[in-house]
Amino acid sequence: MFKNRTLLVQAAAGFWLMLCLAIQAQVLPAQAMPVQASNEGGRKITASLMLESGAPAPGAETTLAITMSPAAGWHGYWINPGDAGFPLKMQWQLPDGVTVGELQYPAPAQLLTSGLMNYIYHGDYALLAPLHIDEDLPLGSLITLTADLSYLVCSPKLCLPEQQRLHKQFSVGDGGATQEVRETFDGWRQQLPRPIVASAEFSIQDGQFALSLPLPESVQLTDTAQLTDVAHLYPEVNGVISNTAPQNFIRKGDRLLMTTAAGDGDGYGYGEGDISDFYGVITLNESLAVRFRAVRQPEGALAFPTSSALTAQVAVPTQEDYSIAAIPPESPGNPLVTAAVAVFGAVLGGLLLNLMPCVFPILSLKVLSLTNLGDERTAKTGALAYTLGAVLVCVLLGALILMLRAFGHQVGWAFQLQRPEIIVALILLMMTIGLNLAGLFELGTLSSGSKLQQKPGPAGDFWTGVLAAFVATPCTGPFMATALGAAMLLPTSVGLMVFAGLGLGMALPFLLVGFIPALRKRMPRPGAWMLTAKRCFAVPMFLTALGLVWVLMQQADSGYLFIALLLVLLLSLALWLMGLLQRSGRHRPWWPLVPIVILVGGTLMIAAPGGSNHLGANSATSTEMKAGAEAAAESEAVRPLAFDEASLSALVKQQDVFVYFSADWCLTCQVNERVAIERQETQAAFARANTAVMLGDWTKGDPAITRFLAKNWRSGVPLYLWYSKGNPAPQVLPQLLTPSLLIEKASAGG
């Protein structure tokens, strides 16, 4: 009748449980009644309803908690009780205009008794759910919530079914909440499993269950004990895996692999042969758990590890490691929606990159080159070639980033700008473009004036797209940061689509002008004024080169800076000589560039950049940081502390903290610092409110900062976080800051 011993044990446990309950209900009623006279009716679990906001606002949402406090020696059950028992059942009685969402459970613990595995809570726990108030409810409306609970509570010797009716009354108000209550709810939220964005995969083959879970390498695990000893998978519904079978875990790159014995699909939630999706929670240590959805793969699609030994040793995370957003707390559950949003954000971010001073002149000249072009085929071919160049550079750069991260290197967007040699190469490139636009020499791809009326050909358009994409890589902006951060966590194929979307967004204006004749007809007609415009476009290129020189000053010593400026001078002389030869009609006017290019390449390979005294290279102990913060509170300028995650956790417990991640080569970062962060009124507000400021300088690259950015779904800078005192979950501020925003945050905290 039964398929195996597991089913027999489960059936026996169920019969034993029902027999005990029947005996208790029929034989011992007299003993139950006196107990119910005390301890709120004699219940072994004390339950209550709490709201994070005591007066939720109309049209807003707050968090509701059902607190469960078992008596000493008793325990409650998870959403899946395991091999015996039953989970909490709840029925709401809600007035019109009030809705309650799905309950969220903290990760459970294991209890193995007589061959039966149960998933339980030993001590106090809280179930959280979102509560929404309709915007039509007027202020002052009196609301009463009623919840009927039915659950099982057990001790090592006895199990009792209990029922409770809970009530909570409140008035619709302004949505405010006390700091103490917020801290309590934040603590409960920390105990919830973090959702994994991308879908996991599982396969069942020859009685074995295999799971492949995406887990960013930035989430560090254990280096002192085997992962199998500390991790455990809890299925949300029985039947797919055997609850009592050993579970083996292996960490491989950004995947966590797990194998165990398969279940029987015996009616505990899954029927035989129809298991397509699997939901579960994996606890990685006492302070971190993740919740995932796994999609079934065909037999043989997943490799089945045969050893429980780790392929790489990694560190066990402590509570402090995950007090600051180890895994994004909020993420969409549908991977297709996640991918679509990330790609769309990348397209918008790429579109905005065209406004950067180093890209705008190039794009403008290419768009003007299509003005009144009568040949539709030429216009479309040029637009496609430009788009191909921009997309190809972004995809290749994205593939390089993903490959380096797969090999354990903590790199992100614009990582190449952390190398002084690349900075020098970009300075030379910006000077070359600027001198070309200024008229010192001619380069057909970027030329204007009379050249605009010629047909440049797809090759020039392609290399212009390559150039525009390459010089734009130091920048991130609105929409772009989150998209590129998601690209680092999503599957490789989707990540490359995100990078391709970035290139497509950059090329979109040129693409539209090339394919829509009406747009070309609205453009100004070519004429002598375009030659003047071309000369003016040289100015932002020179300013970009000057900005890169400043960046180089932060990364290299004065000797290396002198070499770089000498190379700029030699290149300028060679380009000047090339321009003279062009105007005289000489054959092969480019020959002066040959020795200069050889000299530049050899110098960059041989010369050492030396050191830097930049703030990002300095380190400070937690004591020094604390002393600095106290001293800053007494002045009108708050000196930023060097970023340190451990010190950040300590500071958040004492005061509000503003954390910003920047780099000298990031234009958006520098603008925000000048316009908002370093303004006198902003600094004075920080000082008055005793707000600590912490700077993560990513100019030269820092693996710790890169890991922290990845934890917050970012692959580059800028990133601005505001931590309220005592709250380890930060608020992500916009990427375009204003002084009023920062002053308002400081005043609210102070």
C-alpha positions, 0 to 999 in steps of 0.5 A: 500500500505504501511506496516506501518506509518514509510514507509508512513513518509519515502515516504512522505519525499522522495516526499517532497525532490524531489519536493523541488529539482525540484522547486529549479532547475526550478523556482530559477535558477536566484538566484542560479547563483549569489551565485555560483559566490562566495565561490568557486561556491556558494557551501555549502560544501568546499571539498579538497583532501589531502595526508599524504605523499606529495611524496608517495614512490613506492610500499608503501601506504599512507592515502588520505583524502577528507576534507568536510567543511560545511558552518555555519548552514549546514550539510553533510550526513553519508554513510547511511543518515537515513530516508531521503537524500542520501549519498556521491557518488564518481567516481575516475579517476586514472592513471595506477599504482595508486589505492584507497581503500574503504572510511572510515567514522567518526561516525555520529550524529543524527538529528530527524526532523518531525519524521525522523531520519537522520545521519549527520555531523554538522561540518568539517569532513574527509573521509579517504582511503588508496592510493597505489603506484605501485612499478613499478612507477619511482621516480619523476613521476607526478601523478594527482588524479581526484575525482567527488563528488556528495552529499547532503547538508542541512540546517534546511530549505533547501536541495541542491544537489551539485557536485564537481570535485577535483584534486590533483597532486603530484610526486612519492618520498621518502614517507616522511611527515611533523610532522604537517600533520601527527598530522592532519591525526592522529587526523582524524584517532582518529575519525574513529570507531575502528573495533571489531575483533570478530563477533557480533550476532543479532536476530529478534524476534516478531518485536524486534531486539537484538544485542550482541556485544563483548566488552572487560571489559577493555573498561570502559563505564559510572558510572554517567549516563545510557549507553542508554543515551550516546550510539547509534547504526547507521546501515550502511544500512536501513531496519533492525532496526527502525531508530527512535525507542528507543535503550536500552543498557545493559553491561554484562561482556565482552558483550554489549547487545542492543535492539530496534524495528526491521525494515521492510526490505522494499528495503532500502538494505535488502529484507524480510527474507534474512537478514544474516549479519548486519553492523553498528557503535555504539558510546559509547561516544563523543570520542569513536565509534566501527564498527562491523559485526553481524551474524544473529542467529535463533529466541530465540538464544539471550536473549532479555533484558527488562530493559534499566538499567545497570547491572553494573555501569562503568566510561564514557571514556574521550578523554584522556582515548582513546588517547592511543589505547583503542581498537586495531586500526587495526584488521582482519575482518574475525573471522576465520582468526583471530582465525587461526592466533592466534592459529598458533602464540600460537603454534610457541610461545610454540615451542620457549618456549622449549629454556627456561633454565627451559624447555630445560633440561626436553625436552632434556632428554625426547627426548633422552629417545626415542633414538633408541627405537625399540617399535614404540607403546611405543614411540608414546604412550609416545609422546602422553602422554607428549603432553596431559600433556602439553596441559592440563596444558595450557588449565586449566591455560587459563580457569582459566584466562578467568574465573577470568577475567569474574568475573572482575579480571584483570589478564593475562598470568603468573599471578600466578607469582605475588604471592610470595607463588607460587615463593617459590613453583617454587624455591623448584621445580627447586631445586628438579629437579636440584638435581635429574639431579645432581644425588643426588637422582633418579626420574624415570620421569626425569632420564637419563643414564641407565634409558634411555634404559628402558621404562618409561611408559605413566604416567611418560611422562604425568607428565613430560609434566605437569611439563614442561608446568607449569615451562614455564608459566613465559615466553612470547616470539615472536608470543606468546604475540599477540596470548595470547592477542587475546585469551582474546578478542576472544570467550571463545571456541576460546581462549581455542583453543589458549591456547591448541595451546600453549601446542601443540607447547611446546610438538611438538618436543617430538611429532615429535620424537615419531612419526617419526622413522627417527628422532630417528635414527638420535639422538645420541646413548645412552651411558655413555656420557648421564650421563654427559649430565644429570649432566650438565642439572642441571646447568640451573635448579639451575640458574633458581632457583637463578633467582626466588630467585631474583624475590622473593627479589623484592616481599617480605621482608627479613624475608620471604626470609629467610623462603624460603631459610630455606625451600630450605635447609630442602628440599635439606637435605630430598632429600639427605637422600632419595638418600642415602636410594635409594642407600642402597636399603631401602623400601619406601625411600621417607619417609623423604619427607613427613614431609618436604612437610607438613612443606612447605605447612603449612609455605606457608599458614601461613607466610606473604610475607611482603612488597617490595621497588621495583620500581613498588610499587612506585607512582609518580605524573604527576609533579614529572614525568615531573621533573624527565624527565627534569632532566634525559635529562641532564644526561647520564642515563634516569631513568624510570618513573613509568607507569601512563596512564594519565601522559603518555598522557601528556608526549607524547604531549611534547616529545618522550616516550619509554614505556616498560612493564616488570616483574622480573620473565620474562626472555625475559624482563630481557634479553632485559633490560640488553642487550638493554635498560640499555646499556650505549649507549642506555641511552646516546641516550635517554638523548641526544634526551630528550626521556622519558622512562616509565616502567610498572612493572607487577611483583606483578600484577597491574590492571591498567597495565593489562587493558592497556595491554589488550587495546594493545592486550596483556595478558602478558609481555614484551610489548615495545611501542614507542610514537613519540612526539604529536602522541598518536598512538604508534609503537609496537617494536619487543619483542627481542630488540637491542641497535641499534634499540632503538638508531635509534628510539631516534636519529630519534625523536631527 
